[in-house]
């Protein structure tokens, strides 16, 4: 009985030491053009805007601005995410991001210009990004529905490079848009079961046009691939700073795996030593276990 109790204690200790795999804390969101979650989050510096305050009041966990994700979608976005809940991914914790407003923090863009899309990553993953732009005639005073988006994205990128803590994806903006619109980003992971959803409010102005009412232009921060001046200007106060470091969930777990493995080996050695001692009676002492075949006790 003592041996069994010792083995049970060894197994319990091993279970306590081994790390338990769980969901990662955060992953990413668009920062250029800035998404609603990123703009209203603690690093977006737009939390005091009327739209962000309304979103939080309605229910938007913007402190986790990079975690608007849904598991096991498997490309069935239009089947699984309900109309009117596209910006929240259908998650009740982010329902405030679905509010129909025309004063969300927005990025000013030039139609038809080249633009480098930036998607801040806090935990890198492999996968495909798809960017959709609302159709002409989109009404920001109504909740976003799938009918507002075309079937095909205007930009798609698989496993883009990470530079300065963000995925960098150069592309060209559609040329036939004016006024306020919304860029809907879907990031479908290939090394996890998660899909991420983001809404980035934008305002298109004609080339050479003046400042757009309701959108404050900040200094240019993104350049096109042709070396031309930047065409995307985030609204003042919505810029998301570069993270000091990018965390890799696999790299961060290696020290714990090594410690757990060493601890289990040590516990196993101790258990084996205890079992060998327990199974070796001193010379001359009668064995307490009967022979199952002979039915008699043996003497060592």
N, C-alpha and C positions, 0 to 999 in steps of 0.2 A: 504493500500500500504506500509506503514511504517513497518507493521508486516512482510509482505512478503519479504521486503528488508532485514530485520533483520534475518529472517530464511535463506535467501540465503547467507548472510554473515557468519552465523553459519556453514552451509554446506561447504562453501569454506574454512573456517578455519580448519574444520575437515579434509578435503581432503589434505590440506597442511601439517598437522601434521602427518597423518598416513604414515608409511613407505611404499615405493613402492618396491615390490619384483622384483629383477632383477638378471641377471646372476652373479654368484660368480666370483671373480677376478682371482682366481687361484686354482689349485687342486693337481697336482703332476706329477712326472716323475721318471723313473728309475735312480738311482745313483750308483748302483752296480749290474751288469756292467753299467757304466755310459752311458746315452743316448746322442745323438748328441746335442739335445736342452739343456740338463743340462750342458754338457761339454763346450758348447759355450756361455752359459748364464752368467749373472753377478756374479753368485755364483760358477761357475765351474772353473774359473781361466784358461781357455784355449782359451779365446777370441782372443789371438794374434797368434794362430796357423794358418797356411795357409788354412786349410780346413774351419775353422770357419770364417776367413776373407772372403773367397770366398762365403760362405753360406750367410753371411750378405749382401754382395754386390749383390747377386742374389735375395735376398729377404727372410729374416728369422727373424721373430720378437722374437729373443732369449731372450730379456728382459722378455718376458712372457714365460719362458722355461717350465713352468708347466701347460700350457693351450692349448696344441695341442689336441683339442676335437671336436667332431662332434655330433650333436643332431640327434635323431630319426633314428639311424642305425638299432637298434633292431636285432642284430646278423647277418645282411646281409652285412658283411664287404666286401666280395669278389664281391658283386654286386654293392656296393655304392662307394668303394674307387678304383679309376682307377689304372691300372698298371703304374709303374714309378712314382707314387705319394703316395706310402705307408707311407714313413717316415713323410710326411707333413699331412697325413690324407686327402689329396686332397684339402687342404686349401692354397689359394694363398699367405696368409701372412707368410707361412712357407715353401714356395717352395724351398728355398735354402737348406733345409735339405735333399732334394732328389738328390742332386748333386752326380754324379757317380765319386768317388774318392777312392784311396787306402791309403789315409793319414789322415783319420778321427781319432780323439783321440780314442784309443782302450784300452780294458781291456784284459790282458793276462790271459788265463784259461788253465786248464789241462783237457784233454778229460777224461770222465768217472768219474771225481772227484765229491764229494759232494760240494755243494755251496749254500750259503744263499743269495738269491736275495733280494735286498733292493729297495723299491719304495718310494721315498720321498713324503710325503703328506703335502700340505699346507692347504688344506681343506678336511677333511676325508669324504669318501663316502662308502657306501656298494656296493659290486659288486664282479665280478669274473675276475681274471687275467689269461690270456693265453699267454704262452711263446712258440715261434716258432724259430727254428734254420734253417738257410739256408741249402739247400741240398749240398751234396758233389759235387764239381765242380762249386760252386758259383763263379761268377766273379765280384769282387768289382768295376771293371771299367765300369760296366753297372748299370743302374738304377734298383732298386729292383722291381720285379714283383711277382704276386701271384704264378706263376709257380716255383719260386725259393724256395717256402715254402711248407712243407708237409701239408696234409689236417688236421692232428691231431697235437696238441701242445705236446711238450715233458714234459711240466709242466702246471698244472692248479690248481688254489687256489681260494676259495670263502671266502670272509670276513676274510682274515688273520689278525693276531694281529698287532697293531701299537706299536712299541717300539722305543724310542729315535727319534720320529718324522718321522718314516718310517714304511711301511708295511714290515714284515719279512716273507720270504717264502723259507724254506729250500727245496732243491731238488738235483737231480743228473744230471750232464751234460751228453749229449750223448757221447759215447766213440769212434765213428767212424768219427771224424772230425780232420783235420789238417789245419794249415795255417789261413788265414784271413777269417772270416765269420761275420754274422750279426744275432743278436737275436732280433726278432720282438715281441713287447709286446702290447697286446690288453687288455685294462681294460674297461669292460662293466659294467656301474653302474646299480644297481637295485633300487636305491632310487632317481635317476634322469634319464633323457632321453639321457644322454651323454655317448659317448664312446671315450676313449683316445688311441692314437697311438704313439708308440715310437720305434726308431731304436737305438740299442746299438752295436757298432762295437767291435768285439772281435778277439783275435788271439790265436789259440790253439797251444800249444807246447807239445812235448812228455815229460812224467815224467822224471825228472832228466836232461832235456835238458838245454842248456844255454839260455842266453837272446835272444829274438827274434829281428831281425833287424827292426828298425823303431818303436819299442815299448819300452819305458823306464819303468822298473819295479819300483813301489813304495813299501814302507813297507806294509806287509799284513794288511788288514783291515777287512776281513770277515772270519769267521770260519765255517766249516761244522758242521752238527748236531752231528757228532760222536766225536767231540772234536779234530779232526785232525787239523794240521796247515792250514791256509787259502790257497786256491788255486787260488783265483782271485786277480790280482794285477792291479789296475788302472794305466793308464799311468801317469807319473809325471805331476803335475799341473792340473789334471782333477778331483781331489777329491772335492766333494760337501760337505761343512760343515753342521753339524746338525743345524737345525733351533732352535732359542731360545725358540719358543713356537709354538704349532699347533693351528691354528684358526678354530673354529667351527662356521659356518655361522649361525646356529640356535641359539647358545648360545650368539653370539654377537648381535643378533637382539632383545633379550628379553627386555633390558632397553628401547629401543625405543617403543616397543609395550606397555609397562607399561605407559610411558609418554603419548603416543597417546590416550590410553584408558582413562586415567584420564582427559585429556584435552577435549575429546569428551563429557564425563559425565558432566564436569563443564559447557561447552557450552550449553548442553541440558537443564541443570537446569536454566541457565540464560534465555534461549529462552522461557522455560515454564513460568517463572516469568513474563517476558515481555508480553507474550500472555495473561496471566490471568489479568494483569493490563489493557491491551488494551481492553479486552472484558467486563470490568466492568465500565459502565458510572456512574458518580456521581448521587445521588438521585435527582429526580425532573427534570432531563434533558431528553428531548425527544429522543427516540431511532432513529437513522438515518436509520435503516434497516426496510423496510416494511415487514409485515407478508405475506408470499407467499400464504397463504390460504385466509386470510381475506382481503388482499389488502389495509390495512390501517396501519397507524403508531401506535406504542405502546408507552405508557408513563411509565417510570420506577417509 
